[in-house]
Amino acid sequence: SLILAALDSVPGRVCLIGWSFAFFFHLSNGIRHLVWDAGFGFEKHQANASAWFVLVLALILTTAFWVLRP
């Protein structure tokens, strides 16, 4: 079908990878906010470290998703 052909093209794959990164980033940042809701991680160095952790985790999860999928 036309939609599957569009998603299987290079621009389509870039969009799919971008959307999956956005999903994993949002998921990771949601967990970060749950930790904040528990009252942890408010100091500046902790907040900066957790921000970098969220970014790296989202990259790792996106890569794993695209490499390990069937």
N, C-alpha and C positions, 0 to 999 in steps of 0.2 A: 504494500500500500504506500501511498505518498508520504504519510506521516512516518512510517518506519524507515523509508528511504531518507527522509530529511534527518531523522535522529541518528541514522547510521553514517551520515556524512561527517566530515571533519568539524564544521561549525556546530553541527548537532551534538557531536561527542563533547566538544568544548563546553557547550551549554549544560549537558548532563553532568559532566564532571564539576562544573561550577555550582550547579544546584545541589549536588551531593555534598560538596564542601560546605555550602551554606547550611545544609541540614546538620552536618556533624559539628560545625561551629556553633550553631544555635543550641544544639543538645549539650555540648561541652560548657558553653557559657551559662546555660540553665542550671547545670550542676554547680558551677561556680557561685551562682546567685543563691542556691540552696545552702551552700556553705556560709555565705554571708548572712543569710537569714538565721542561721544557727549562732551568729555572733563572732565568727572567726574570719581572719584575713583582711582586716581593715587597715592595718599599718601600710604605709606607702610601699615599702619593699615587698611585702606580702602580696599586695594588690598588683604590683608590676610583675612579680614572679608568676602569679596565677594567670595574668593576662597572656604572658608568653606561653605558659603551659597549655592554655586553651587553644591558642593558635597552632602550636606544635601537635597537640593531640588531634585537632581537626585535620591537619595535613596527614598524619599517620593513619587515621581512620579512613579518610578519603582514599589514600593510596591502597590500603589493605582491601577496601571494598572493591576497587577496580581491578586489583591484581588477583584477588582470591575468588571473584565471582565466577560462576560456571560459564 
